[in-house]
Amino acid sequence: MTTWNEYAEEHGTLPEWPYPIRYEMESEIAADVLIVGGGVAGCHAAISAARQGAKVVLAETGNAKRSGAGGAGVDHWHGACTNPCSQVTPLAYTQACMDSAHGYTNGIVRYIVCNESWDTLLECEAMGVQIRDVHDEFKGADFRDEATKLMFAYDYQNRHVIRVWGFDIKPRLYSEMERLGVQICNRTVVTSLLTDGGRQGGRVVGATGINMRTGEFYVFKAKATIIASGGAGRLFSFAPEMTAAGTMSNMNAAGTGHAIGWNAGAEFVLMEQTGPGVLAGFGYAPYSMGNCHNTYHGVSIVDADGKEVPWFDKFGRQLQSVEERFLPGPGQPFHLGPGIGIAGYLPQYHVNDLTADLAQRIRNGEFKLPLYADLTRLSELERKCIWGMMVGNEGKTRIPIYDTLGRGGFDPNKDMLQAPVMAPENYDVSCFWVGARMPTVRSMGAGGFLVDWDLRTSLEGLYAAGTSPVFGAGCHGESHTMGRYAARKAAAYARTRPHAPIDRRQVEAQKALAYRPLRQSKQGVGWKELNAAVARVMSDYCGRYKNEVTLNRGLSLLRELKENEGAAAYAANPHELGRTLECFSLISVGEMVLQASLARKCSSAHLDFSRLDYPQMDPVEWQKLLPIRQEEGRVAVRELPLDFHLRAPYAATYEENYRRVAAASAGRS
Ligand SMILES: Cc1cc2nc3c(=O)[nH]c(=O)nc-3n(C[C@H](O)[C@H](O)[C@H](O)COP(=O)(O)OP(=O)(O)OC[C@H]3O[C@@H](n4cnc5c(N)ncnc54)[C@H](O)[C@@H]3O)c2cc1C
């Protein structure tokens, strides 16, 4: 491989842009169903819609073969409540999620997912993804079912989280999309939604986008559109050199789907919820350091003298054996696995964990740093499953962790993995590789499009799927399942409606905005400066603590950024152009977060939301959703009960709603 320096020395110049430049060239691409974003939600949506007979177009900023948070793999699949071994009903799981989140999550999605996640996983198996221990490598293990050869994580008794060999799940989905004739537009950033008559709040009739290699402008004409574009990982912090390797965050997660929905007039909820920015770019490579969380659940942690840190259940009962770490204790009907987009669980659903006062015990000198993950204290099958099956199929672990450490000589049968050395308070979360907590940096919470039982947004023709676009939802299996479900609904809608005419003025306005950075002076800021400025405004003015003044100041600073530095920002090539346009999306998402934070005039422990000017925590009158939207450019806020999905016009129970709205087309994809 040639380095930049070697190339410059050899040729005396930098390489030219390697793709043909097609600025101002415009192509129209028509679809029954357009999908924005080709992560697992978008790819599964494309497959589902194509199987319904729809003409499908998928636009993806990266390359959908490996793009998105799940692009590098997955090792455990949540919410498979209808698998033959599950002891948890969809209703019990949904209720556990709703209760744990104190109502601030998405009951619609949880219930749909619990009913369809297993079917969705079976579809992945049919595409070639291994979901069973077909080679009998783990025969006899506590976590394996002999009849089905399925393997389970976290809760070996209730068996609703399935361990999968998912390192190749995206390439498998990609092949299936190709087989079904989905038109895949890779390297394309979608920059706006087109609406009926160009009206904010009108039916969504298509979108515009830019090819990030050629600069070509696309006008997508669609009967139905699904937003599956992930979250906004670059909103509160921006450290690209570190982000690539050091965190979970996806560089393409610029909140574009949220922003284009907001500009089109769609309603959003829970945008005010943010959480500690533990995955914001300053930790260690995911899963690289000793820990006992998630993929490593159940691993023994020892201190520098080899003294083992005890495990407890969430009622404070000390566990006596390794086996108990994987079982619910007295008073616990079942455990919910971590990573499903809920900030904390009620004790009766919480997985077992290290002692809650570990930080204090480190301070007292009872445990001496550094700590280590000692896999040798597990049974041979458990050890082989964690180091090999799980680390090896999980996202971002196969090459950087499993292969690299293996080649370096790491042997889990005798070696230990060291945890980072940090201030004691950072050990209160057993996912040690996220590193030291940065109190000023936040990350997005559960905010997203308000959806109905069809996963339709408040705009006709516009659906949402996946982690982040849909409020209160998230994880790998949920994203596939939401995509599969939303696409059935979108395809059914598309069958009933003709294409609507595209409003040319709207296209021209978007085109002018899209190409503006190419026409600016080279002295203008670049996309990285712009992104860093947005992140600074958000972390300063909408951080852990805020009040009316800071929030309004944040809004005016974002406006000034857009009108001054943003308007003069310069892009030298199609890639920089796409990234610059993403920064405008980040500004829009920042405005949404600030507006939603202004609307909630109380503090909330449930939402980790602190208003210094309204310190009262969770007063009853504020326990509600506050949908926000733009109407003729102004922000409108309304109120919605937390259980809106079980009130008129919907039925009063989950079962009845699902039967009415979903079951008619269940299993047809
Ligand atoms: C390292 C890692 C390990 C994980 N492990 C697990 C696990 O074991 N189990 C589990 O349940 N969950 C896991 N997760 C979470 C899970 O992977 C995600 O919840 C899931 O993949 C989200 O999928 P998605 O399709 O909704 O969004 P994303 O994966 O974020 O995909 C969105 C896609 O949209 C594209 N895009 C964005 N904006 C635009 C635009 N404007 N135009 C066109 N395209 C756009 C992006 O490039 C991206 O490809 C893990 C996540 C990571 C990062």
The ligand as an SDF file (V2000), in Angstrom:
LIG
                    3D

 53 58  0  0  0  0  0  0  0  0999 V2000
  -20.0760   -2.1600   17.8060 C   0  0  0  0  0  0  0  0  0  0  0  0
  -21.5520   -2.3660   17.9630 C   0  0  0  0  0  0  0  0  0  0  0  0
  -22.0280   -3.5770   18.4330 C   0  0  0  0  0  0  0  0  0  0  0  0
  -23.3950   -3.7800   18.5950 C   0  0  0  0  0  0  0  0  0  0  0  0
  -23.8590   -4.9960   19.0280 N   0  0  0  0  0  0  0  0  0  0  0  0
  -25.1800   -5.2340   19.1390 C   0  0  0  0  0  0  0  0  0  0  0  0
  -25.6720   -6.5220   19.5100 C   0  0  0  0  0  0  0  0  0  0  0  0
  -24.9370   -7.4840   19.6760 O   0  0  0  0  0  0  0  0  0  0  0  0
  -27.0160   -6.6640   19.6590 N   0  0  0  0  0  0  0  0  0  0  0  0
  -27.8800   -5.6350   19.4620 C   0  0  0  0  0  0  0  0  0  0  0  0
  -29.0810   -5.8340   19.6070 O   0  0  0  0  0  0  0  0  0  0  0  0
  -27.4430   -4.4200   19.0770 N   0  0  0  0  0  0  0  0  0  0  0  0
  -26.1170   -4.2040   18.8980 C   0  0  0  0  0  0  0  0  0  0  0  0
  -25.6640   -2.9650   18.4840 N   0  0  0  0  0  0  0  0  0  0  0  0
  -26.6540   -1.9380   18.1110 C   0  0  0  0  0  0  0  0  0  0  0  0
  -27.1940   -2.2380   16.7000 C   0  0  0  0  0  0  0  0  0  0  0  0
  -26.1280   -2.5670   15.8580 O   0  0  0  0  0  0  0  0  0  0  0  0
  -27.9710   -1.0470   16.1720 C   0  0  0  0  0  0  0  0  0  0  0  0
  -29.0500   -0.8150   17.0360 O   0  0  0  0  0  0  0  0  0  0  0  0
  -28.4980   -1.2890   14.7700 C   0  0  0  0  0  0  0  0  0  0  0  0
  -27.5150   -1.7900   13.9150 O   0  0  0  0  0  0  0  0  0  0  0  0
  -29.0980   -0.0010   14.2070 C   0  0  0  0  0  0  0  0  0  0  0  0
  -29.4620   -0.2260   12.8820 O   0  0  0  0  0  0  0  0  0  0  0  0
  -30.1810    0.8800   12.0100 P   0  0  0  0  0  0  0  0  0  0  0  0
  -30.2980    0.3270   10.6450 O   0  0  0  0  0  0  0  0  0  0  0  0
  -31.4210    1.3170   12.6860 O   0  0  0  0  0  0  0  0  0  0  0  0
  -29.2290    2.1700   12.0480 O   0  0  0  0  0  0  0  0  0  0  0  0
  -27.7400    2.3660   11.5310 P   0  0  0  0  0  0  0  0  0  0  0  0
  -26.9680    1.1170   11.6750 O   0  0  0  0  0  0  0  0  0  0  0  0
  -27.2330    3.5870   12.1830 O   0  0  0  0  0  0  0  0  0  0  0  0
  -27.9160    2.6100    9.9780 O   0  0  0  0  0  0  0  0  0  0  0  0
  -28.2890    3.8340    9.4420 C   0  0  0  0  0  0  0  0  0  0  0  0
  -27.7080    3.9130    8.0490 C   0  0  0  0  0  0  0  0  0  0  0  0
  -28.2140    5.0770    7.4120 O   0  0  0  0  0  0  0  0  0  0  0  0
  -27.1710    5.6930    6.6860 C   0  0  0  0  0  0  0  0  0  0  0  0
  -27.5260    7.1120    6.5570 N   0  0  0  0  0  0  0  0  0  0  0  0
  -27.5430    8.0400    7.5350 C   0  0  0  0  0  0  0  0  0  0  0  0
  -27.9880    9.2150    7.0520 N   0  0  0  0  0  0  0  0  0  0  0  0
  -28.2590    9.0200    5.7410 C   0  0  0  0  0  0  0  0  0  0  0  0
  -28.7300    9.8590    4.6870 C   0  0  0  0  0  0  0  0  0  0  0  0
  -29.0390   11.1280    4.9060 N   0  0  0  0  0  0  0  0  0  0  0  0
  -28.8620    9.3400    3.4520 N   0  0  0  0  0  0  0  0  0  0  0  0
  -28.5610    8.0370    3.2030 C   0  0  0  0  0  0  0  0  0  0  0  0
  -28.0990    7.2070    4.1720 N   0  0  0  0  0  0  0  0  0  0  0  0
  -27.9560    7.6910    5.4100 C   0  0  0  0  0  0  0  0  0  0  0  0
  -25.9230    5.4180    7.4950 C   0  0  0  0  0  0  0  0  0  0  0  0
  -24.7750    5.4740    6.6940 O   0  0  0  0  0  0  0  0  0  0  0  0
  -26.1980    4.0160    8.0370 C   0  0  0  0  0  0  0  0  0  0  0  0
  -25.6920    3.0120    7.1870 O   0  0  0  0  0  0  0  0  0  0  0  0
  -24.2950   -2.7360   18.3090 C   0  0  0  0  0  0  0  0  0  0  0  0
  -23.8210   -1.5100   17.8240 C   0  0  0  0  0  0  0  0  0  0  0  0
  -22.4650   -1.3290   17.6290 C   0  0  0  0  0  0  0  0  0  0  0  0
  -21.9630   -0.0260   17.0790 C   0  0  0  0  0  0  0  0  0  0  0  0
  1  2  1  0
  2  3  1  0
  2 52  2  0
  3  4  2  0
  4  5  1  0
  4 50  1  0
  5  6  2  0
  6  7  1  0
  6 13  1  0
  7  8  2  0
  7  9  1  0
  9 10  1  0
 10 11  2  0
 10 12  1  0
 12 13  2  0
 13 14  1  0
 14 15  1  0
 14 50  1  0
 15 16  1  0
 16 17  1  0
 16 18  1  0
 18 19  1  0
 18 20  1  0
 20 21  1  0
 20 22  1  0
 22 23  1  0
 23 24  1  0
 24 25  2  0
 24 26  1  0
 24 27  1  0
 27 28  1  0
 28 29  2  0
 28 30  1  0
 28 31  1  0
 31 32  1  0
 32 33  1  0
 33 34  1  0
 33 48  1  0
 34 35  1  0
 35 36  1  0
 35 46  1  0
 36 37  1  0
 36 45  1  0
 37 38  2  0
 38 39  1  0
 39 40  1  0
 39 45  2  0
 40 41  1  0
 40 42  2  0
 42 43  1  0
 43 44  2  0
 44 45  1  0
 46 47  1  0
 46 48  1  0
 48 49  1  0
 50 51  2  0
 51 52  1  0
 52 53  1  0
M  END
$$$$
